[in-house]
Amino acid sequence: MENVMAVPKRKTSPMKRGFRRSADALAQPTYVEDKDSGELRRPHHVDLKTGMYRGRQILNIKPKD
């Protein structure tokens, strides 16, 4: 008995090939250093340590006891 390889029945269209390859372009998330605290945070996100966003206090942070 011969070993038979799996062979695709139809040619993969460029669209389907592009869907498969789209995940190759995903990049790591970027981080910026916060100007006030020096912590790393995502751009355009609230700094969770201080609760500040664009110079304004957005979240009330409870002090740890």
N, C-alpha and C positions, 0 to 999 in steps of 0.2 A: 504494500500500500504506500502511495506517495504522500509526502507532506504537502498539503495544499495551503497556500497563503490566502489571507483575506484580501480581497480586491474590491475597491469601491465600485458600486454599480453605476454611479453617475459622476460626472466631473463637478468638482466643487466650484460654485459660482464665485466671481470676485467679491460680491456682497457678503456672502457667508464667510469667505476667507478673511475679509476685512473685520467682520464681527469677532472672529476668533482672535485676530491679531490686535484688536483694539486694547486688550488688557496689557499688551507689551508697553504701551505708552504711558501707563500710570506711573506717577512719580511719588516720591516720599512727601509727606506734608511738610510745608515750610514753617519755620518758627522764627520769631524775632525776639530780640532782647528788650524787655520792658524798660522804658527810660527811667522810671522812678524806682522800681524795686530791683531791677536787674535780672528778674526771673525770665525764663523762656516762656513764650505764650504764642498762640496762633494769631496771625494778623486779623484785625477786625473782630476780635473776640474779647470778652471781658477777662481781666486778670483775676483769677479765682482766689489768689492769695490776698489781694487788697480790695477787690470789688470795684476797681476803677475801670472806666472805659472813656477814652478820649478826654481825660482830665476831669471827668465827673464821677461822683460816687454813685454807682448803680446798685450794688448789693451791700447789704449790711452784714459784715463779717462778725461772727461771735468770737470773742477772745477765748482761747483754750485755757482752762483752769488746771 
